[in-house]
Amino acid sequence: MSVSFVGSLLCLTLSAGGSRFQNGHAEDRSVLTRGVTSLVAPGASPGPINASGDAFVLITGKQGKALAPLFVATKVESGRAVAGGHEGFFSSRSMENPSNGRFLANIVTWLSRKPLTGLRIGLLDTPGLNKPLSDAGAVPSIVNVKNIRSTLSDLDVICMTQGALDNNSSDQIAVMKFVKAGHGLLIAGPGWGWLVTQPGKDLLADQTANRMLVPFGITFEDGEVGAEYSPNGADSPLLVSDGAIDGLLKGGLNTSDIATATSTVQRTLSHQGINSSPLATEIKNLASHEPGNGIPSVTNPLTTDKPFSRLKAVIDANRYKQLSPRETLPDPSSSNFPGPVEPSAPRINKTLTIDTSIPAWHSTGLYAAPGETVVVTVPDSATSAELGIRIGAHTDTLWDLEKWPRFPAISTYKSIRLEDTQVANPFGGLIFIEVPYRCTLGKIQISVSHAVMSPLFIRGKTSEKEWADMLAKPGAPWAELQGNLVGLVVPISSARKAKNGEALMAYWDEMMANCYKFYAAPHHPRLEKYCPDVEISAGYMHSGYPIMTHIDVADTMCSLLKLRGKSWTWGFYHEMGHNFQQGAWTWDGCGEVTNNLFSLYGSEKLNGVTPSTYGDAHPAMAPATAQKRLAKYLEGGAKYSDWTSNPFLALTFFAQLREQFGWEPFSKLFGGYWHLTPSEEPRSDIDKRDLFMVRFSRLVGKNLGPFFQAWGIPTTENARNSVSSLPSWMPKNWPK
């Protein structure tokens, strides 16, 4: 199925009267959701299903303030199909919830138009359905992909996962013939999960579920859907594309309805081949009449009350993906962010040596101007080494956020498969060469043509005069500073405040060295990176590569005075701690805690903070505040559920261990976890707590069982008995 063909189908379904069908299927929806109140899918992250044409929504979830379709049904000529956003809704744990069992029974009986007892159901890649269907009186059987066509004639319904017949077009056709002839299909899975496991493939054109169901108004989409999962709101016309457009045009919608309608159309527009449709043209016209003319900026962001501007961004993003480098022009918002190249900046060519034994991003000291074509030349030996070119360090996408102060996706990546590779980005950006892990090319030379100089300070190589000269020349709006262990991406205005690059990066390297030491972790083969942005995908900062943060701390990143102070660095340490957290010693409730151990450690080692002045590092950790928090917790009965829901309360527990025993036992403990045998690996939360308590007790020569019990942190009797011969310990200042 070609992409252009898929696009044509979607254009047709947009005008197929989706809201009419949505309302016209009230009886079918009632049958399918009878007795269903709310569904569960423990441990699953479902994806959305788009409904158009004759498809109708059964179950919804939430994407921010928006409702999103999670289960969708449709008629397929004489047959029927139901598509769901995750097969986990039918797992053994999920089926313990009565609504899940009821929903499955409703689905298979609606699909077959037959009673459940004796119903012949084929299970392709869905063995977990065998028991619940058997228990309900059906006759399930495992279907082998090798003989699927010969077994279809013996079935009433077939159940499969979203990608069960990938790369198998003949069997996809056979299944759809089976369904069209009057039988049923249940197919489920998250589109985002399929994309993760199918690099380089197109969700719409390549996935089994979409290849079979797109013509019938059902598409599996990227993204995640959150709870609550229920039939509530499933009959809303805003959940199908033409009803959503009608609602937006009429106006008068509340914030949640605007979000729902916009998300619905956004899902449809996310498909290639639709950018030149009448709908896309109309959306662009409507966006031009909204404040800001559809161009995002910090002062005039695209918020949910500008639905057509946001939809125009979806159209533009997909158009950019289809353009050749020579067809690419600057996006109008690029001058707002990441910013314009100075008009007098010359275009230059540069040859660099890339050490491919070091993976991930290699800085070039070059910048691609918005919309301009850059050419990267590599040796023939490198064309099959999975190298790539990235333009733009700002890899966070903002599609799921309620406010877009910049275009939601501004970083471009292109694989290097030719000796000369052309690449362009409508927004411009720093140029990086990406190297895969375990590359064996060694050191190679590459050339980059038609780029702009971007200041790049390298500790131990760049002199302060060279740095000053680079900063004084007209060039890119962004710069970089590199230490031996850390790299910073910063606006040029912040870089110009870094007068002593050597001292600045010595601090960042010291920070990183302390992090490796504290967590007893092997050194990563690449630099850790920090990058500020006007908006990020989650929170005020978040971990990852690079660590992302809001742009208001860019100056702080370049100010040695602030970085050596006592009140500015908590967030930087916090996110780096996240990058080093290990599941074996991070149990439930500690996701925002064991990373903050480095916030305390770093504050001590780099900022002169002590346990008695922890409040300088973070007000919540001031000793008096911590004691009050602990006393209140104990007065409330030391409920572990309270401990797991209050990160600073939990951090106080660890801080008491640090105050008595120092940091060395922590580092020894973490180091020991790297050498656990498979049989020693903790399998559950109680295992993690037991292992931490036992190992820490032995490291300090004290029985910490009573300490854990006083805090209300569950451990097993066996674990406590194993250290009972050691002297018991409790903090001296434990509340009476």
Residue pairs with C-beta under 8 A, 6 or more apart in sequence:
1 205
1 211
1 214
2 205
3 202
3 204
3 205
3 272
3 273
4 273
5 273
6 204
6 205
6 210
6 214
6 271
6 272
6 273
7 271
7 272
7 273
7 274
7 277
8 273
9 214
9 215
10 52
10 214
10 219
10 268
10 271
10 273
10 274
11 273
11 274
11 277
11 278
11 279
12 53
13 52
13 53
13 217
13 241
14 52
14 241
14 242
14 245
14 268
14 277
14 279
15 242
16 52
16 53
16 54
16 217
16 242
17 53
17 242
18 51
18 52
18 53
18 55
18 217
18 237
18 240
18 241
18 242
18 243
19 237
19 240
19 242
19 243
19 246
21 53
21 54
21 55
21 56
21 240
22 51
22 56
22 57
22 235
22 236
22 237
22 239
22 240
22 243
23 235
23 237
25 56
25 73
26 235
28 56
28 73
28 110
29 56
29 57
29 58
29 73
29 231
29 234
29 235
31 106
31 110
32 58
32 73
32 82
32 103
32 106
32 107
32 110
33 58
33 59
33 103
33 106
33 231
33 234
34 102
34 106
35 98
35 99
35 102
35 106
36 59
36 99
36 102
36 103
36 106
36 230
36 231
37 99
37 230
38 97
38 99
38 228
38 229
38 230
39 59
39 89
39 94
39 97
39 99
39 100
39 103
39 229
39 230
40 89
40 94
40 97
40 99
40 100
40 227
40 229
41 86
41 88
41 89
41 91
41 94
41 229
42 88
42 91
42 93
42 94
43 88
43 93
44 86
44 88
44 89
44 91
44 190
45 86
45 190
45 192
45 193
45 224
46 61
46 70
46 84
46 85
46 86
46 88
46 89
46 190
46 224
46 225
46 229
47 85
47 86
47 189
47 190
47 191
47 192
47 193
47 220
47 221
47 222
47 223
47 224
47 225
48 61
48 63
48 68
48 69
48 70
48 85
48 191
48 221
48 223
48 225
48 267
49 69
49 70
49 71
49 72
49 83
49 84
49 85
49 218
49 219
49 220
49 221
50 69
50 72
50 218
50 219
50 220
50 221
50 241
50 264
50 267
50 268
51 57
51 69
51 72
51 74
51 217
51 218
51 239
51 240
52 217
52 219
52 240
52 241
52 242
52 268
53 74
53 216
53 217
54 74
54 75
54 216
54 217
55 72
55 73
55 74
55 216
55 217
55 218
55 240
56 72
56 73
56 74
56 240
57 69
57 71
57 72
57 234
57 235
57 236
57 239
57 240
58 70
58 71
58 72
58 73
58 82
58 231
58 234
59 69
59 70
59 71
59 84
59 103
59 229
59 230
59 231
59 234
60 67
60 68
60 69
60 70
60 229
60 230
60 231
60 232
60 233
60 234
60 239
61 67
61 68
61 70
61 85
61 225
61 226
61 227
61 228
61 229
62 68
62 225
62 226
62 227
62 228
63 223
63 224
63 225
63 226
63 259
63 263
63 400
64 259
64 400
64 401
64 402
65 255
65 256
65 259
65 260
65 304
65 402
66 256
66 259
66 260
66 262
66 263
67 233
67 236
67 238
67 239
67 256
67 260
68 223
68 225
68 239
68 260
68 263
69 234
69 239
70 84
70 85
70 225
70 229
71 82
71 83
71 84
71 85
71 103
72 82
72 83
72 218
73 80
73 81
73 82
73 83
73 110
74 80
74 81
74 213
74 216
74 217
74 218
75 216
76 176
76 179
76 180
76 185
76 216
77 179
77 180
77 181
78 180
78 181
78 182
79 111
79 178
79 179
79 180
79 181
79 182
79 183
79 184
79 185
80 110
80 111
80 179
80 184
80 185
81 111
81 179
81 184
81 185
81 186
81 187
81 213
81 216
81 218
82 107
82 110
82 111
82 184
82 185
82 186
82 187
83 187
83 188
83 209
83 213
83 218
83 220
84 186
84 187
84 188
84 189
85 188
85 189
85 190
85 191
85 220
85 225
86 188
86 189
86 190
87 126
87 128
87 161
87 188
87 189
88 94
89 100
89 103
89 188
89 229
90 100
90 104
90 126
90 128
90 129
90 132
90 188
91 128
92 128
92 131
92 132
94 100
95 101
95 104
95 132
101 132
101 136
104 129
104 132
104 133
104 136
105 116
105 136
107 186
108 116
108 119
108 121
108 133
108 138
108 157
108 159
108 184
108 186
109 115
109 116
109 119
110 184
111 156
111 157
111 183
111 184
111 185
111 186
112 119
112 156
112 157
112 183
112 184
114 156
116 136
116 137
116 138
117 137
117 138
118 137
118 138
118 139
119 133
119 137
119 138
119 139
119 156
119 157
120 138
120 139
120 141
120 154
120 155
120 156
120 157
121 129
121 133
121 138
121 139
121 140
121 141
121 155
121 156
121 157
121 158
121 159
122 140
122 141
122 142
122 143
122 148
122 151
122 152
122 155
122 157
122 158
122 159
123 129
123 130
123 140
123 141
123 142
123 143
123 159
123 160
124 143
124 145
124 148
124 158
124 159
124 160
124 161
124 164
124 165
125 160
125 161
125 164
126 159
126 160
126 161
127 142
129 140
129 159
130 140
130 142
133 140
134 140
141 151
141 155
143 151
143 155
143 158
144 151
145 164
145 165
145 168
145 171
148 165
148 171
148 174
148 175
149 171
149 174
152 158
152 174
152 175
152 178
152 183
155 178
155 183
156 183
156 184
157 183
157 184
157 185
157 186
158 175
158 178
158 179
158 183
158 184
158 185
158 186
159 185
159 186
159 187
160 175
160 185
160 186
160 187
160 208
161 187
161 188
161 189
162 187
162 188
162 189
162 190
162 191
162 194
162 207
162 208
162 209
162 220
163 189
163 194
163 197
163 198
163 207
163 208
163 209
164 187
164 208
165 171
165 172
165 175
165 208
166 198
166 206
166 207
166 208
168 208
169 211
172 208
172 211
172 212
175 185
175 212
176 212
178 185
179 185
185 212
187 208
187 209
187 212
187 213
189 209
189 220
190 220
190 224
191 203
191 207
191 220
191 221
191 222
191 223
192 222
192 223
192 224
194 203
194 207
194 220
195 201
195 203
195 222
198 206
198 207
201 207
202 272
203 210
203 220
203 221
203 222
204 210
204 214
204 219
204 271
204 272
205 211
207 220
209 218
209 220
210 219
210 220
213 219
213 220
219 267
219 271
221 267
221 270
222 270
223 267
223 399
223 400
233 239
236 243
236 260
237 243
237 244
237 246
237 247
238 244
238 247
238 253
238 257
238 260
238 261
238 264
239 260
239 264
240 264
241 264
241 265
241 268
243 261
243 264
244 260
244 261
244 262
244 264
244 265
245 261
245 265
245 279
247 253
247 257
247 261
248 258
248 261
248 262
248 265
248 307
248 308
249 286
253 261
255 304
255 305
258 304
258 305
258 307
259 304
259 402
261 307
262 304
262 307
262 310
262 311
265 283
265 307
265 311
266 310
266 311
266 314
266 399
268 274
269 279
269 280
269 283
269 311
269 314
269 315
269 318
270 314
270 318
271 318
272 318
272 321
272 322
274 280
274 315
274 318
275 315
275 318
275 319
275 322
280 315
283 308
283 311
283 312
283 315
284 294
284 312
284 315
286 308
287 293
287 294
287 306
287 308
287 309
287 311
287 312
288 294
289 308
290 306
290 308
290 309
291 300
291 306
292 300
292 302
292 306
292 309
293 309
294 302
294 306
294 308
294 309
294 312
294 313
295 332
295 333
295 336
296 302
296 309
296 313
296 333
296 336
296 404
296 405
296 406
296 407
297 333
297 336
297 337
297 405
297 406
298 336
298 337
298 405
298 406
298 534
301 403
301 404
301 405
302 309
302 310
302 313
302 403
302 404
303 402
303 403
303 404
304 310
304 402
310 404
313 404
313 407
313 408
314 399
316 331
316 407
317 407
317 408
317 409
320 328
320 331
320 426
323 424
324 422
325 373
325 374
325 422
325 423
325 424
326 373
326 422
326 424
328 371
328 373
328 424
328 425
328 426
329 371
329 426
330 369
330 370
330 371
330 426
330 427
330 428
331 370
331 371
331 407
331 426
331 427
333 406
333 407
333 427
334 340
334 370
334 371
334 407
334 410
334 426
334 427
334 428
335 370
336 406
337 405
337 406
337 407
337 410
337 427
337 534
338 392
338 394
338 406
338 410
338 427
338 428
338 429
338 477
338 478
339 428
339 477
339 478
339 491
340 370
340 477
341 367
341 369
341 370
341 428
341 452
341 475
341 476
341 477
342 474
342 475
342 476
342 477
343 474
344 474
345 369
345 452
345 453
345 473
345 474
345 475
345 476
346 452
346 453
347 369
347 372
347 450
347 451
347 452
348 366
348 451
348 452
348 453
349 447
349 448
349 449
349 450
349 451
350 364
350 365
350 366
350 447
350 448
350 451
351 445
351 446
351 447
351 448
352 362
352 364
352 433
352 445
352 446
352 447
352 448
353 443
353 444
353 445
354 362
354 433
354 435
354 443
354 444
354 445
354 446
355 362
355 442
355 443
356 385
356 387
356 435
356 439
356 440
356 441
356 442
356 443
356 444
357 439
357 442
357 525
358 435
358 525
358 526
359 435
359 436
359 437
359 438
359 439
359 525
359 526
360 434
360 435
360 526
360 527
360 545
361 390
361 393
361 432
361 433
361 434
361 526
361 529
362 432
362 433
362 434
362 435
363 430
363 432
363 456
363 480
363 482
363 487
364 430
364 431
364 432
364 433
364 448
364 451
364 454
364 456
365 453
365 454
365 455
365 456
365 480
366 374
366 430
366 431
366 448
366 451
366 452
366 453
366 454
367 428
367 429
367 430
367 431
367 451
367 452
367 453
367 454
367 475
367 476
367 477
367 478
368 374
368 391
368 423
368 424
368 425
368 428
368 429
368 430
368 431
368 451
368 452
369 428
369 451
369 452
370 425
370 426
370 427
370 428
371 424
371 425
371 426
371 428
372 424
372 428
372 450
373 422
373 423
373 424
373 450
374 389
374 391
374 422
374 423
374 424
374 431
374 448
374 449
374 450
374 451
375 420
375 421
375 422
375 448
375 449
375 450
376 389
376 416
376 420
376 421
376 423
376 433
376 446
376 447
376 448
376 449
377 419
377 420
377 421
377 446
377 447
377 448
377 449
378 387
378 416
378 419
378 421
378 444
378 446
379 419
379 444
379 445
380 419
381 441
381 444
382 416
382 441
382 444
382 446
383 416
383 417
383 418
383 419
384 417
385 416
385 436
385 439
385 441
386 415
386 436
386 439
387 415
387 416
387 433
387 434
387 435
387 436
387 439
388 413
388 414
388 415
388 416
388 433
388 434
389 413
389 414
389 416
389 421
389 423
389 431
389 432
389 433
389 434
390 411
390 412
390 413
390 429
390 431
390 432
390 433
390 434
391 411
391 412
391 413
391 423
391 424
391 425
391 428
391 429
391 430
391 431
391 432
392 410
392 411
392 412
392 425
392 427
392 428
392 429
392 430
393 411
393 429
393 430
393 432
393 478
393 489
393 529
393 531
393 546
394 406
394 410
394 411
394 429
394 531
394 533
395 411
395 546
396 533
396 535
396 536
396 537
396 548
397 408
397 409
397 537
398 404
398 406
398 408
398 409
398 535
398 537
399 408
399 409
400 537
401 408
401 535
401 537
403 535
404 535
405 534
405 535
406 533
406 534
406 535
407 427
410 425
410 427
410 429
411 425
411 429
412 423
412 424
412 425
412 429
413 434
414 421
414 423
429 478
430 454
430 476
430 478
430 480
430 489
431 448
431 451
431 454
433 446
437 525
452 475
452 476
453 470
453 473
453 475
453 476
454 475
454 476
454 478
454 479
454 480
455 467
455 470
455 471
455 475
455 476
455 479
455 480
455 492
455 495
456 462
456 470
456 479
456 480
456 481
456 482
457 467
457 470
457 479
457 480
457 481
457 482
457 495
457 498
457 501
457 505
458 482
459 481
459 482
459 483
459 484
459 501
459 502
459 505
459 506
459 509
460 484
460 502
462 501
464 499
464 500
464 501
464 502
467 498
467 501
470 479
471 479
471 492
471 495
471 496
475 492
476 492
477 491
477 492
478 489
478 490
478 491
478 492
479 489
479 490
479 491
479 492
479 495
480 487
480 488
480 489
480 490
481 487
481 488
481 490
481 495
481 498
481 501
481 504
481 505
481 558
482 488
482 505
482 527
483 505
483 506
483 508
483 509
483 512
483 527
484 505
484 509
485 508
485 509
485 512
485 513
485 516
485 523
485 527
485 528
486 505
486 508
486 509
486 511
486 512
486 527
486 528
486 529
486 530
487 527
487 528
487 529
487 530
487 546
488 505
488 508
488 529
488 530
488 531
488 557
488 558
489 529
489 530
489 531
489 532
489 546
490 498
490 532
490 554
490 557
490 558
491 532
491 551
491 554
493 554
494 532
494 554
494 555
494 557
494 558
495 558
497 555
497 558
497 559
498 504
498 558
498 559
500 560
503 560
504 558
504 560
504 563
507 560
507 563
507 564
507 606
510 606
511 572
511 573
511 576
511 602
511 606
512 528
512 576
514 601
514 602
514 605
514 606
515 521
515 573
515 576
515 577
515 580
515 598
515 602
516 522
516 523
517 667
518 597
518 598
518 601
518 602
518 663
518 666
518 667
518 670
519 580
519 582
519 598
519 667
519 670
520 667
520 668
520 670
520 671
520 674
521 580
521 670
521 674
522 674
526 545
528 545
528 546
528 547
528 576
528 579
529 545
529 546
529 547
530 546
530 547
530 549
530 557
530 572
531 546
531 547
531 548
531 549
532 548
532 549
532 550
532 551
532 552
532 553
532 554
532 557
533 548
533 549
533 550
533 551
534 550
534 551
535 550
536 542
536 548
536 549
536 550
537 548
540 549
540 550
540 571
541 547
541 548
541 549
541 550
541 571
541 572
541 574
541 575
542 548
542 575
542 578
543 575
543 576
543 578
543 579
543 595
544 579
545 579
547 572
547 575
547 576
547 579
549 571
549 572
549 575
553 571
556 562
556 563
556 568
557 563
557 572
562 568
562 569
563 569
563 606
564 606
564 607
565 607
566 603
566 607
566 608
566 609
566 613
566 616
566 617
567 616
567 617
569 602
569 603
569 606
569 607
569 617
570 599
570 603
570 617
570 618
573 596
573 598
573 599
573 601
573 602
573 603
574 595
574 596
574 598
574 599
575 595
576 595
576 598
576 602
577 594
577 595
577 596
577 597
577 598
577 599
578 595
580 595
580 598
581 591
581 594
581 595
582 670
582 673
583 688
584 673
584 676
584 681
584 682
584 688
584 691
585 594
585 669
585 670
585 673
585 688
585 691
585 692
586 593
586 594
586 688
587 685
587 688
587 689
587 692
588 644
588 685
589 643
589 644
589 645
589 647
589 650
590 650
592 647
593 647
593 650
593 651
593 654
594 654
596 647
596 651
597 651
597 654
597 658
597 666
599 617
599 618
600 609
600 614
600 617
600 621
600 651
600 655
600 658
601 663
603 609
603 614
603 616
603 617
604 610
604 663
607 616
607 617
609 616
609 617
611 623
611 655
611 658
611 659
612 623
614 621
614 622
614 623
614 626
614 655
615 621
615 622
615 623
615 624
615 625
618 648
619 625
620 626
620 648
621 648
621 651
621 652
621 655
626 648
626 652
626 655
627 733
627 735
629 646
629 648
629 649
629 652
630 649
630 652
630 735
631 735
633 639
633 642
633 643
633 646
633 649
634 735
636 642
637 712
638 710
638 711
638 712
639 712
640 712
640 713
640 714
642 649
643 649
643 650
643 653
643 711
643 712
643 713
644 650
653 711
653 713
656 707
656 731
657 665
657 666
657 696
657 704
658 666
659 731
660 700
660 729
660 731
661 700
661 702
665 696
665 699
665 700
668 699
669 692
669 695
669 696
669 699
672 695
680 691
682 688
682 690
682 691
686 714
686 715
686 716
689 708
689 713
689 714
689 715
690 715
690 716
690 718
690 719
691 719
693 704
693 705
693 708
693 715
693 719
693 720
693 723
694 719
694 722
694 723
696 704
697 703
697 704
697 705
697 723
697 726
698 723
698 726
700 729
701 726
701 727
702 726
702 727
702 728
702 729
703 720
703 723
703 724
703 725
703 726
703 727
703 728
703 729
704 723
704 729
705 715
705 719
705 720
705 723
705 724
705 728
706 728
706 729
706 730
707 729
707 730
707 731
708 714
708 715
708 720
709 715
709 720
710 730
710 734
